Amino acid sequence: MAKELLAKEISSRSEFTQDLGGAEGEAAATAEMKKRGLKGFQVNLRIMTSSRDQAAGARRRDQQMAIQVKLGVYGTTYPGGKLNFTGDGEASLLGEFSERRRESDVQNLMKTALASALKQAVSTAVDKMSTATLPESPRRKGKRHKSQ
């Protein structure tokens, strides 16, 4: 579910494209990206924590489920595999579910929490990519020596 939600979130962003015109294989993909002036990334997802806690709801038949998710996305250059961007996301959700529809209700709550955390993580990663700058070089202090 998390993999599908990540693909959906990335495809909804104008900063990313998965369409390389049918290029298959690393060499063809690299050539197509170079032709279009694109950078290639392999985007990865890591779920750091995921928890579900059940509690009694306000009504006798309904129960409450508290879901917490913490995850991170990171992108490595393609080809090359060098780390290029990271982003973290976290979501907490409290919702009610009925006992007879427990599995589908809890799955929907988990999907909502994952989608929220992924949106936050991808937004953070995009912000970091767009504002990434190289650190300024330290200035030399003191007099310059001329060679004679």
C-alpha positions in Angstrom: 0.0 0.0 0.0 2.8 2.4 0.9 4.6 1.8 -2.4 1.4 2.5 -4.4 0.8 5.7 -2.4 4.4 6.9 -2.9 4.1 6.3 -6.7 0.7 8.2 -6.7 2.2 11.2 -4.7 5.3 11.4 -7.0 3.2 11.2 -10.2 1.0 14.1 -8.9 4.0 16.4 -8.6 5.1 18.5 -11.6 8.8 18.2 -10.4 8.8 14.5 -11.3 8.1 12.5 -14.4 8.2 8.8 -14.9 7.8 9.0 -18.7 11.0 8.4 -20.5 9.4 7.8 -23.9 9.6 4.0 -23.7 13.4 3.9 -23.0 14.3 0.6 -21.4 17.6 -0.2 -19.7 20.1 2.1 -17.9 21.9 3.2 -21.1 18.7 4.1 -23.0 17.2 5.9 -19.9 20.4 7.8 -19.4 20.5 8.9 -23.0 16.8 10.0 -22.9 17.3 12.0 -19.7 20.4 13.7 -21.1 18.5 14.5 -24.3 15.7 16.1 -22.3 18.0 17.8 -19.8 16.6 15.8 -16.9 18.2 14.3 -13.8 17.3 10.8 -12.8 16.5 9.5 -9.3 15.6 6.3 -7.7 13.2 7.1 -5.0 13.1 4.9 -1.9 10.8 4.7 1.1 11.5 3.7 4.6 8.8 3.3 7.2 10.5 4.0 10.6 7.6 3.5 12.9 4.0 2.4 12.5 1.6 1.7 15.4 -2.0 1.0 15.9 -3.7 1.3 19.3 -7.3 0.4 19.9 -9.6 2.1 22.5 -13.3 2.1 23.3 -15.4 4.6 21.4 -18.2 6.9 22.5 -20.9 4.4 21.4 -20.9 0.9 22.6 -20.7 -0.7 19.1 -17.9 1.5 17.8 -14.2 1.4 18.6 -11.5 3.9 18.1 -8.2 3.3 16.5 -5.2 5.6 16.9 -2.6 5.2 14.1 0.8 6.8 14.0 3.2 6.6 11.1 6.7 8.0 10.7 8.5 7.6 7.4 11.2 8.9 5.2 11.8 9.1 1.5 15.2 9.5 -0.1 16.4 9.7 -3.7 19.7 8.5 -5.1 21.0 9.6 -8.5 20.3 7.3 -11.4 22.7 6.2 -12.6 25.3 6.5 -9.9 23.5 5.8 -6.7 24.6 8.9 -4.8 22.3 10.2 -2.2 20.7 13.4 -3.5 17.6 14.3 -1.4 15.7 13.2 1.7 12.4 14.1 3.3 10.6 13.0 6.5 6.9 12.7 7.2 4.8 11.9 10.2 1.1 11.5 10.7 -1.2 10.6 13.6 -4.8 9.8 13.1 -7.7 8.8 15.4 -10.8 7.3 13.9 -13.7 5.2 14.7 -14.5 1.8 13.1 -17.3 -0.7 13.5 -16.5 -4.2 14.6 -18.1 -5.8 11.7 -16.1 -3.7 9.2 -13.0 -3.6 11.2 -10.5 -4.7 8.5 -11.7 -2.3 5.8 -12.1 0.6 8.2 -8.7 0.2 9.8 -7.1 -0.2 6.4 -8.7 3.0 5.2 -7.4 4.8 8.4 -3.9 3.4 7.7 -4.1 4.5 4.1 -5.1 8.0 5.1 -2.2 8.3 7.6 0.3 6.9 5.2 -0.8 9.3 2.4 -0.6 12.3 4.8 2.9 11.3 5.9 4.1 10.7 2.4 2.8 14.0 1.2 4.7 15.7 4.0 7.9 13.8 3.2 7.8 14.4 -0.5 7.1 18.1 0.0 10.1 18.4 2.4 12.3 16.6 -0.2 11.2 18.8 -3.0 11.8 21.9 -0.9 15.3 20.7 0.0 16.0 20.0 -3.7 14.9 23.4 -4.9 16.8 25.3 -2.2 20.0 23.2 -2.2 23.1 25.3 -2.5 26.7 24.5 -2.1 28.4 25.7 1.0 30.5 28.8 0.5 34.2 28.2 0.5 36.1 29.6 3.5 37.9 32.8 2.7 41.6 32.9 3.2 42.6 35.2 6.0 45.9 37.0 6.0 48.1 38.4 3.3 48.7 36.6 0.0 52.2 35.8 -0.7 53.6 36.6 -4.1 56.0 34.3 -5.7 59.3 36.0 -6.7 
